[in-house]
Amino acid sequence: MAVPYRRMAPTGRGRSVAYLKVHRVAQGRVLFGALLLLDAYGHPQEFIHNRLSLPGGFLWPEERVLPAGLTALCHSLFDAPRVEPDLLLAETDLAGSGFRLQDLAPSVPFGVVGSGPGGSPEVSWVNGTPGLGLPATQMVEDLAGRNLLVEPFERALQGLTEAYGAVMGPTDAQ
């Protein structure tokens, strides 16, 4: 006897979302970054990582070196995926220390995941709200319904920990 079921709508097929995670070593000058690409159902497609040692000295004061380093690290991650994602998400703590998310200038819809009213996750758009017909708008709703707006950032951090181990040490706010 066949078991009846409802097929998933094909709208999510071929769609991907990239989660950008940056980890800064406490009191250090090293940044670790990851880009975790998932399909619309939360299945992993790619995990890309890199690290960057920040320059020091009088030529590179902290307020100048961190934004430049974050931009360079993120751009190195953006160049590596095999496919272009339909949506890029980052955490709110990435913006800070003089860093402007707009400086990353991704060509895909870019959102920041933070806490909304009542502590539920909410997406704020960095490079303009995508149009209603674009896949990114529907993907955010689908990801929220699957509780996939926050959890993949934790997965990306676990991947960085596995890749770099004890070198990462304790974290700063990044």
C-alpha angles and dihedrals in degrees: 000000000000120000111230117229140162116250117230115251111259092230093101097051114115093008122123138186125204121214114205115208125179123187121191119200112238113259089352136109098232127106124196118198136187136186113199114192117201131176120240090274096053097258114142117251104168139356115202124181141174141164133218131199110214118227118242143195133077092311092061113043115189095252090057103036098052098057091044091048094048091050093048093047094048093047090052088055093046091055095057111062119103091221132032111248121232091225138023120205129187134175122257092243090068089075108073144079090066093307118140115204089209088068090070088066099192115187092222126073107285124202136177118220115219140147116289130191111321092015095284116141117264133184122227115193118234103187098034132294110289117242120263092253096054119101092233093070093054092040092059090054092046093047092049090051090053093045090245101130096088110014097071090062088060089049090051091052090050088052091052090049091051092047098045104021119182092000088079095061122173120346136245122207093283 
